[in-house]
Amino acid sequence: MTRSTLRLVAPAALALALVGLPLEGQTADEVAIERVVVALAAFSQAGDFAGLDTLYAPGRAVHIIEGAGVNHGWADYRDHHLKPEIAEFENFRYRYFDVEPQVRGDVAWASFRYDLAVDTPRGHVEVDGRSTTILERRDGRWLVVHLHTSGPRKPDGG
């Protein structure tokens, strides 16, 4: 593993490890959902699209909303939005935190906060935002079927 690859993968591994223990009163499903949510940001930061592939439901039934943009299906978002965007990023830092999962049978949702900082060809960007994701339990695994992120840029981030 090269040093640059390790630099990208290490934050993802650390983030996933930190979400290993349930908080008092947290169910196994809530812990699993929190792990999925934290992994979304960690895999994105690492550019680990294979890892992200394991977290989203297949097909066009997935909806991802960022600001005014909408993608239908994980593959559409991955290939036409996320991959080109991340290819331009330098010094990319991204994390999801304060995850609050709610479970109702085989459907769950989680609200959470996120921090993003990145250098792009158009300049430095920092965002402190809010997000909500909806997940479905399929074959015993929690998969993302909807993700909505929003957030103003930080005043010092342009």
C-alpha positions as CSV (number, residue, x, y, z in Angstrom):
1,M,0.0,0.0,0.0
2,T,1.5,3.4,-1.0
3,R,1.7,6.2,1.5
4,S,-0.9,8.3,-0.4
5,T,-3.3,5.4,-0.5
6,L,-2.8,4.8,3.3
7,R,-3.4,8.5,3.9
8,L,-6.8,8.2,2.2
9,V,-7.9,4.8,3.6
10,A,-6.8,5.4,7.3
11,P,-9.5,8.0,8.1
12,A,-12.2,5.7,6.7
13,A,-10.9,2.8,8.8
14,L,-10.7,5.0,11.9
15,A,-14.2,6.4,11.5
16,L,-15.7,2.9,11.1
17,A,-13.8,1.7,14.2
18,L,-15.0,4.5,16.4
19,V,-18.6,3.6,15.7
20,G,-18.2,0.1,17.0
21,L,-19.7,0.3,20.5
22,P,-23.4,1.0,21.1
23,L,-24.3,4.0,23.3
24,E,-26.4,3.2,26.4
25,G,-29.9,2.2,25.2
26,Q,-28.9,1.9,21.6
27,T,-30.3,-1.1,19.7
28,A,-28.2,-3.3,17.4
29,D,-30.2,-1.9,14.5
30,E,-29.4,1.7,15.5
31,V,-25.7,0.8,15.8
32,A,-25.8,-0.8,12.4
33,I,-27.5,2.3,10.8
34,E,-25.0,4.6,12.5
35,R,-22.2,2.5,11.0
36,V,-23.7,2.8,7.5
37,V,-24.1,6.6,7.8
38,V,-20.5,7.1,9.1
39,A,-19.2,4.8,6.4
40,L,-20.9,6.9,3.7
41,A,-18.7,9.9,4.5
42,A,-15.6,7.9,5.2
43,F,-15.7,5.9,1.9
44,S,-16.5,9.1,0.0
45,Q,-13.5,10.9,1.6
46,A,-11.3,7.9,0.7
47,G,-12.7,7.7,-2.9
48,D,-13.7,4.1,-2.1
49,F,-16.5,3.6,-4.6
50,A,-16.5,-0.2,-4.2
51,G,-17.1,0.4,-0.5
52,L,-19.9,2.8,-1.3
53,D,-21.5,0.3,-3.7
54,T,-22.1,-1.9,-0.7
55,L,-24.1,0.7,1.2
56,Y,-26.7,1.8,-1.4
57,A,-29.7,-0.2,-2.6
58,P,-29.4,-1.2,-6.3
59,G,-31.5,0.2,-9.0
60,R,-33.2,3.6,-9.7
61,A,-35.3,3.5,-6.5
62,V,-32.5,5.3,-4.7
63,H,-32.9,9.1,-4.6
64,I,-30.0,11.4,-3.7
65,I,-30.6,15.1,-3.3
66,E,-27.9,17.7,-2.9
67,G,-29.2,21.2,-2.9
68,A,-31.3,21.5,-6.1
69,G,-29.6,18.5,-7.7
70,V,-31.4,15.1,-7.8
71,N,-30.0,11.8,-8.9
72,H,-32.2,8.7,-9.4
73,G,-30.2,5.6,-8.5
74,W,-26.8,5.1,-6.9
75,A,-25.1,4.3,-10.2
76,D,-26.4,7.6,-11.7
77,Y,-25.1,9.6,-8.6
78,R,-21.8,7.7,-8.4
79,D,-21.0,7.9,-12.1
80,H,-22.4,11.4,-13.1
81,H,-21.9,13.3,-9.9
82,L,-19.7,11.9,-7.2
83,K,-16.8,10.4,-9.3
84,P,-16.2,13.5,-11.4
85,E,-16.5,15.7,-8.3
86,I,-14.1,13.7,-6.2
87,A,-11.6,13.6,-9.1
88,E,-11.3,17.3,-8.8
89,F,-10.9,17.4,-5.0
90,E,-7.7,18.0,-3.1
91,N,-7.3,18.0,0.7
92,F,-10.8,16.5,1.0
93,R,-12.1,16.1,4.6
94,Y,-15.6,14.8,5.1
95,R,-17.4,13.4,8.1
96,Y,-20.9,12.6,9.3
97,F,-21.6,12.9,13.0
98,D,-24.3,13.3,15.6
99,V,-26.2,10.5,13.9
100,E,-29.7,10.0,15.3
101,P,-31.2,6.7,13.9
102,Q,-34.9,5.9,14.1
103,V,-36.1,2.3,13.3
104,R,-39.6,1.2,12.3
105,G,-39.5,-2.4,11.3
106,D,-37.5,-2.8,8.0
107,V,-37.4,1.0,7.4
108,A,-35.2,3.5,9.2
109,W,-34.1,7.0,8.9
110,A,-31.3,9.0,10.4
111,S,-30.7,12.7,10.7
112,F,-27.1,13.8,11.2
113,R,-24.7,16.6,10.8
114,Y,-21.7,16.8,8.4
115,D,-18.5,18.8,7.9
116,L,-16.9,19.1,4.5
117,A,-13.7,20.9,3.6
118,V,-12.0,20.6,0.2
119,D,-9.8,22.5,-2.3
120,T,-11.3,22.5,-5.8
121,P,-10.2,24.2,-9.0
122,R,-12.6,27.0,-8.1
123,G,-11.2,27.5,-4.6
124,H,-11.5,26.3,-1.1
125,V,-14.9,25.2,0.2
126,E,-16.1,24.5,3.7
127,V,-19.6,23.3,4.5
128,D,-21.3,22.6,7.8
129,G,-24.5,21.0,7.0
130,R,-27.4,18.8,7.9
131,S,-28.6,15.6,6.3
132,T,-31.2,12.9,6.4
133,T,-31.0,9.4,5.0
134,I,-33.7,6.7,4.7
135,L,-32.6,3.0,4.8
136,E,-34.3,-0.3,4.2
137,R,-33.4,-3.6,5.7
138,R,-32.8,-6.0,2.7
139,D,-31.6,-9.5,3.3
140,G,-30.6,-8.6,6.8
141,R,-28.5,-5.5,5.8
142,W,-29.4,-1.8,6.1
143,L,-29.1,-0.1,2.7
144,V,-29.5,3.6,1.8
145,V,-32.5,4.3,-0.4
146,H,-32.6,8.1,0.0
147,L,-30.0,10.7,1.0
148,H,-30.6,14.4,1.3
149,T,-27.9,16.8,2.2
150,S,-28.1,20.6,2.6
151,G,-25.9,23.2,4.2
152,P,-24.6,26.7,3.8
153,R,-21.0,27.3,3.4
154,K,-19.2,28.3,6.5
155,P,-18.6,32.1,6.6
156,D,-14.8,31.7,6.3
157,G,-15.2,29.0,3.6
158,G,-16.6,31.3,0.9
